[in-house]
Amino acid sequence: MAHVRFTGKPMVACILITIFALALWSFHSPRDLTSVNVAPHGSSDSPPPTLDFDSKIHANDHSFSSEQCDAAFPELYDPITAAVRRRNGSRIRLEDIAINEGRCMLRILVYDNEVFVVDKWDPEGCYIYGFKERAIATLSLIQRAVMSAPPKSVPNAEFAVSLDDLPLRSKNDAVMFALTRQETEEYKDVWLIPDFGYWSWILTRVPSYQRMRQWLFDAEVDAPFINKMDKAVWRGNLRMSGIRYALRDIAAGKEWSDIEDVDVASDDPDYDSSKRLTIEDMCKYKFAIHTEGTSYSGRLKFLQACKSVVVAHPLTWQEFHTHLLIASGKNQNYVRVEENWSTLDRDITHLIDNPLEAEAIATRSFERFGGRYLTPAAISCYWRRLLREWATIQDFEPELYKVEDGKKVLRGVPYSEIVVKF
């Protein structure tokens, strides 16, 4: 993922969207879930509810109980279960979540369904361009999840978050939440969270993930796959990783190839931006290629919002949802090629020659991800489950106040204050 600077105007727009959206949620009354058999909130002895999740109705509903979340997204929480298992019974101490200043981290407290930033709020001290955007968007996702939750369903919790694409660059010995991880011993205490792009990502011209997902869903749900272009599309900065150069080389001269090296971050008025494509443009292709960059790449969720075949090399960086990718069998929802792209031409050509097979893969991806597991409702459910599981192994009781000069003061800056003063 590229690190970029953002001008003031887009960021002001992002904050206005944030304030307006949260105001709407504050006054939102739960919608009529006609297809949901709901047990009363907090009724532990009631049978689990049944939920026929309908994206047109439920995609933006953040009021689900924990039982409804489980029914709607039963396969979503595997990374959380795995993170708890890796602790092997070891509890989390306060010193485990200490953060390093200037290392693109946040120390966050959730208390009584409200979000606070503990320690120093110093986004300017981070070495990542766009850290403010990442921080505000991440805090907004958490605030939305806890504020819209049923009463008493989210425990008090305190934790550290790295917003670096390479989490161990923030701190290599912390127990922390992060955007990505690898399946290695050094990442055993990294817990996966949805990235900031599930709120807003100005770099990719997505001022609101909720609106972007809805636009794509509405456009794609009934769109004939046969009308899409018989080409494989990719746009990005080749310099981010060697796997991208390999893609360019293997696809060169192929009739199905629409691969271009573009700097999506450049704000140079003289830069030739004619080869840039929006997410909507990419959805017009039958095949959308996904590559990793510095580590993971935030584009995957947008490609999965299209009814297109996602094509990727073997991924070495996990996201909170990549365990849901299926590369073969009756439930296949993407195409995994060899690491050096050696099978890319064969696989794309095969799918062009077998459009019904390609359409079936694209439809399964669209329904599984764009229509269910990457909906805003799913993101809130994931955050709430994460906080509940984390709280079960906290070896401390989160504190909202501290004594300073003989006075009782808040330990952190409330999310509401951060947004208003931003």
N, C-alpha and C positions, 0 to 999 in steps of 0.2 A: 504494500500500500504506500502511496506517495504521501510525503509530508508537505503541506502547502500552507501558504499564508492566505488569510482571508481579509478582505477589506471590510471596513466598518459597516457599510450598508447591508450586505447580505447577513451579517451577524445580527444587526438590529432587527432585520426582518425575522430571523430565526427566533429571537427572544420574544418578539411580539406574538408570533405563532404559539410559542410555549405558553405565554401568559394567557392568551385567549383560550387555548385548548384546555388548560387546567381549570380555568374559570368555568368552562362548560361542564367538565367532569365534576366539579364541586357541586353543581346544582343538578346533576344528572340523576334521575330516578331510574332504578333498574327497569329495563324493558321487559315486555311480556315474552318469556321464553316458552312459546307454545309447544315446542317439542321436547321440553325438559320436565322430567318428573323430579321435583326438587324436595330434598329433605330440608327441614328448618336449619338455619345456620346454627352451629354449635350443638346440634342434636347427634351426639356420638353414638347413640344406640339405634338410630334410624338406619334402614338399609341404604346402601349406596344408590344414588340416583342414576337413572338412565338418561343419556343425552345423545340425541341424534343431531350432531353438530352440522349446522348449515351455515356456510361461510357468508351467505347473503344476509343472514340474520345475526350471527354471533361473532363475526370476525373482529368487531370493534367493541365488544362487550367486556368490560373489565370487572364486572361485579360477581363473577363466578365464585362459588364456595370451593373449598379444597376438593370436595367430592365431585363437583362439576368439572373442575380442572382435570382431575384424574380421568373422568369419563370421556372428556373431550380430547385429551392429548395423552393417551396411555403410554406411548413410547417416548415421550419427550424428556423424561427425567433421568435417563441412564447415566449421563455425565455426573449428576449430583450424587447418585447412589455410588458410583465408582469413586468419587472424591472422598466420601465418608469411609468407604471400605479401605482406601489407601491409608487412612489415619490409623487403622488397625487398633482402635480403642484408645488411642492417644488423644487427650483433650487439648483444646486450643487455649493458650495463655495470652494475656495482654501483651507480653513482650514479643510474642510471635507475630503480631500484626503491626509492630512499629514500622514506620515508613521513613525513607530517606528523602529529605527536602531536595527539590530540584531534579527529581528522578521521575517525573510524570506519574506520580501516584496520588491517590486520595485516601484519607482515613475517614470512613463514613460511619455514622451512628444512625440507626433506625430506632426511634423511641416513640411509643404511642402513635404509630402510623404516621410519623413525620420523619423527614430526612434532614440530617445535620452533617456538615463537614467539620471534622475534628482536626486539631492541629492547625498548621498554617495554611490558609487558602492563598496560594501563590502561583496561579497559572502562568504568570510571566516567567517564572523560574524554570519552566520545563524546556527541554531542548527540542521538542517536537512542534513544528509549525501546525497550527490548528488545534493545539491542546485545549484551549478554551472551549471550542466547539465540541470536542470529545467529552470534556468534563461536564458541561451543561447538559448535553444530550444524555449522557449516562445517568446523571442525577435525576433528570426528568423521567427516564424510564423507571427508576426505582420509586420516585415519588408517586408516579401514576399507579404503579403496582400496589403500593402499600396504602395509598389514600383511598383507593377504590375497593379495597378488600373488605369483606364482612368484619364486623366488630370482633376484636380479640382474636382474630385468626392469624395475625402476623406478630411473632414475638419480637421483643427488643433484641437488637443484634448490633455488634460493632465489628468492622472488618476493614481490610486494606484492599485497594484496587489499583492495579497497574493498567494504564492506558497506552502503554508502549506496544508496538507491534512485536517486539522481542521482550517478553515480560521479565526475563532474568537480567536484562539490562537495567531495569528499575531497581531490583534487589534480588540477589541470588539465594537468599536464605530465609525468605519470608513465606508465611502462609497467606496466600492472597488470591483474590479474584482477578481474572485476566481475560483478555479477548481471545487468546489462543494458547495452545500448549502442544507439546509433543509427548509421545508415549515412552518417556525415558525416566530414569530414576531422579534426575535433577528437577523434573517438573512434577514430582509426586504431590507437592503441596500447592499446586496451581489449580484453582477451581474455575471452570469455564462460565462466562457470562455472555449474553447477547451483546454485540458491539453497538457503538453509538449510532450507527447508521439505521438502526431500527427506530430511531426518533427522527433524525434529520442528518443529511450529509450534503453540505453545500457544494463540496468538490465535485460530486457527481450530479449536480443540479437536481438534488432531491431535498427540497425545503421541508417536506413532510413525508415520512415513510408511510404513514397511514393513508394519505391521499394518493401517493404514488402507487401503492399496492392496490388500492381500490380502482384507480384508473386502469391499471393493467388487467386486473381481474375482470372488470366490466368489458374491456375491449377483447379479451382473450377467451372468455368463457364460452362464447358461441361462435368464435372465429374459425372458419375452415382451415385446418392445417395445410391442406393442399394449396392454398393461396399464398403461402409463405415462400420466400426465395429458397431455391435449392442450393444454398451456400452455407459455409461455416464462417461465422463472424468472430473477430477478436479485435479489440482496441486496447492499447495500454503502452506503458513505458518499458521498452525492451531491457533497459539497464537495471531494472529491479531484480532480475535473476537470470541465470543461464538457461533455465528451462524455457524462457520466453524467446531467446535467440534461437534455440533449437526448434521451437514451433515455427518461427518465421522461415527458417531454412528448409524444413521438411514440407511446408505448405507452398513454397515458392513455385509459381507457374501452374499450380493445379487449378483446374476449371472451377472447382467448388470453393476456392479460397478467397476470402475477403479479410485478410490479415494486415493490419497497419500499425506501425509504431507512431503513437501520438503522445504528446505531453498534455494530459488532461488538466494539469495544475497550472500551466503557464498563463499568466495574466499580461504577457507582453502584447501590446496592441499590434505589433508587426508579425506575430506568430500566425502561421497558416493553420487555421482551425477547420478547414474544409473537410478533413478526414475524421473529425470527431463525430461520434454518434451518441444520441440520447438513449436511455433505457428503452423508450418506446420504439426507437429505430431498430434496436437490436432484436426486439420481439418479432420483427418482420421476417427474420431468418428462421429456417427450419433447425439450424444447428448453431448453438452458442458455446464457444470454447471458454473454459475456465482454467486459469493458471494461478499458481501461487506467486508471491512477490518477495518482499523482504522476509515475510513469513506467510501467514494466511493472506488471502485477498478478500476484501469486503464486497466484491462484486457478486459473489455466488448467490446471495439471497435475492438479488435483483433478477439474475438470470432464471432463478427458480420461480419467479413470479410470472414468467412468460410460459406460454404453451409451446416451448421449443425443446429440442433434445440438448441437454447439457452434456458436453464432452470434456473430460478432464484427464490429466495424467494422475498417477497414484499420489494422493495427498499425504504429505508428511506432517502438516500442521492441522490440528483439530480445531473445529469451532463447536459451539454448544449443540449444533444440530447435525453435524456431519456423520454422526453414527446412524442417521436415518437414510443415508445414501445406500442404494442397492445396485450392484453392478451387473448382476446376472439373475436368471430365473424368471418365474412368472410375474414377480413384483418389481422387475428391473425399472429403475427410475433415472438412470443416467448411463452414459457410456464411458467406461474407463479404458484408456489406451495404454500402451507400454510407456514406461518412463521417458524414453527417448523419442516418443511420438512415432515409432517405427510402424505401428499398425494404424495410424491415423487415416492415411489415404484409403487403405482397405476398408476400414470401418465406416467412413463417411460414404464411400462409393456404394457399399452394401446397403446402407440405409436409404440412399437416394434411389437405388433400384428396388427397394422394398418399403414403399411409403407407408403402408399400413402398420408395419412393425415400428417404424420411426414415430408415427403418430401415437401409437400405444405407449411408447416410452415417454414421449412428451406429455401426454395426458396424465399419466401416473405421477410424473414429477409435479406438474401444475396442480393437481388435486392434493397431493400429499404435502407439498410445501406452500405454494401460493394460496391454496385453499384451506389449509388447516394449520400445519405446524409452524409456519412463519407469520401467522396473523398476529396483529397487536394483542389480541386476547391471549394467545399462546405465550407471548413474551411476558405478560403480566403474571400468568400462571407459573411460568418458570421461575421468575424472580421470587415469588412468594414461597414456592417449594424450597428454593435455595436457602432463603432466610430461615425457614423452619428447620431444615436439616442442619444448617450451620449452628443454630442456637442450641441444638441438642448436645453439641460437643464443646460449647464454650465453657471454659473453666473459670468464668468470671461473670459478674452481673453488670451489664452495661449501665453506666451512670450518666444522667443528663446534666447534672450540676457539679460544680466544684467550688471550693471556697478560695477567694482571692482577696487579699487585703481585708479579711474579716467579713467579706460579703459573699453571698451565694450568687454565682453567675453561671450562665450556660457554658458547657464545655465546648460547644461547637457553634458554627454559623448556620442558621436555618436555611434550608433550600430556598424558601420564599424570599429571604433577604438577599441571597446571592443573585437570584434572577432579577430582582428589582434594581439592584445596584450595578448589575453587569454593564 
